[in-house]
Amino acid sequence: MRVDTIARMCIRPHPKCKTVFSRYLSTESPKPFESVPGLKALPIIGVLHHFIPIFGTVGFQKNFFNMFDILNKKFGPIVKIDGIFGRGTMVVLFEPGDYEKVYRAEETNPLRPGVQALDYYREVLRKERYDGVYGLTSAQGEKWRDFRTKVNPALLKPKLVKLYAPGLEQIAEDSIARLLRFKDEPKEFSSEITKWSLESVALVGLGNRLGCLQDNLPADHPSQKLMYCSKTIADLMFKLEFIPNWNKEKSANFKKMMEMYDLQWDVSEMYINQAKKQIRERGHDVPDEDQSILEKLLAIDERVAVMMANEMLLAGIDTVAFTVTGLLYHLATNQEAQEKVRREIREQKSARYLKACLKESMRLMPILPGNLRQTSKEHVVGGYLIPKGVFAVTPNENLSKSEKHYVQAKEFIPERWLAEKSDPLYHGNTHPMVTLPFGFGVRSCIGRRIAELEIEIFTKKLLNTVRVTWTGPPLQVITKLMNEFRTPYHFKFENIV
Ligand code: HEM
């Protein structure tokens, strides 16, 4: 019997057989990768000519959202971009079913290429210091899996993460008191919300308050250095990753980036050492609720514990500050939704509606415009053969704002996350891979539970006693590597008790 006949007879083939049979189940053989439509490279300049204003296929675009939109309109649901900006070839998949197939097939060993400068810093420049423990953001393969397996329970178990609630409530109260003092100076909001975010993630990670929310914080306070590093690294990352430079490692930006990584490491190491000393002095009989993530991980693997704490102090600042700012903006510009959240808080109900607001806000303003995996094997997608080693990009922000996937897609409607199946707004009508603000699968964001808890606690505390309004033009998102907001912010905070 022919192999394709067997494949068709098999109703629920074993996953291994599925892989073997998948090629036979399609009547046509896949088209070669070279024939995927998209941006072709020229010698030396690569794909740069496509981005020349007016004449280029894509032209100059100020963000990924616009760029993906044009690529989709010009080339269809699957678009190839030859070796962009010194990186490998990319394929942008606009059909959720297509990238679901790739991402699920990559789940056994999900490769997400790191930031090149950080990889260089950890694996070459400071090789002796890290010696194979590269953290979640840089490591791949076995090294990543080993690290992730050790840290998953401490960071992702909701029950364990909730133990930090009392400390986070205190931080939220301190931060809100400051916001109310600065209410007539909206320029302060950006730095205040970043301080809240750092103070919160440090409490969870290290078990200590850093003191960012004290009055007259000196400019050279170590916490100021961490906030400065986080911002500068994000800016430089964009310049180094997405702006072509044929001699990157000798450039001033690259050197500055190495200095920033050194500074970020030195300051976080100083805080981590302080925390370790306190843990030692306190002894071991400490209940779970009083243990920081650092303390829990130190009992498993010291080097992993230190690296995780360091990554929390880098990846856990601007991501959370951006997301809570987006949520407050949506609630400030949708007073009815804000009132509903306030009622829920005052009636001490579960935070169902608030959580729906957060999901809806992240759908419209995600920190990342899309997700990324590097293929470790061949895939057949949309009739094309995608080879090993290609960067498979999902343009989630575009899809999340498209009428093809959501009813009234550009509007803030938290109810869609709570609607019944019979309601046209019901979110289950949309493919579950369209909106992925925390990424996908086993490599999704390790800080998700912490971020959600921090945001929920802060928003509840704030809205219980404060009305938030927005007095300026619509808030604009600027895409660098991560999304950012154009400042100044035009929030107004008014005490209502
Ligand atoms: C609302 C805030 C946050 C958002 C929206 C967010 C989003 C993301 C996304 C989209 C990814 C990529 C996942 C993937 O490739 O599938 C990611 C990875 C990661 N995030 Fe977050 N993040 C947030 C907060 C945090 C916090 C608070 C921390 C630290 C505690 C953190 C640490 C990390 C790390 C270490 C990774 C790499 C995970 C891995 O590769 O295993 N993030 N995050």
Residues whose N, C-alpha, C, O or C-beta is under 5 A from the ligand:
A	BS01	HEM	R112 L136 T137 E311 M312 A315 G316 T319 V320 T323 I367 L368 L372 L436 P437 F438 G439 F440 R443 S444 C445 I446 G447 I450 A451
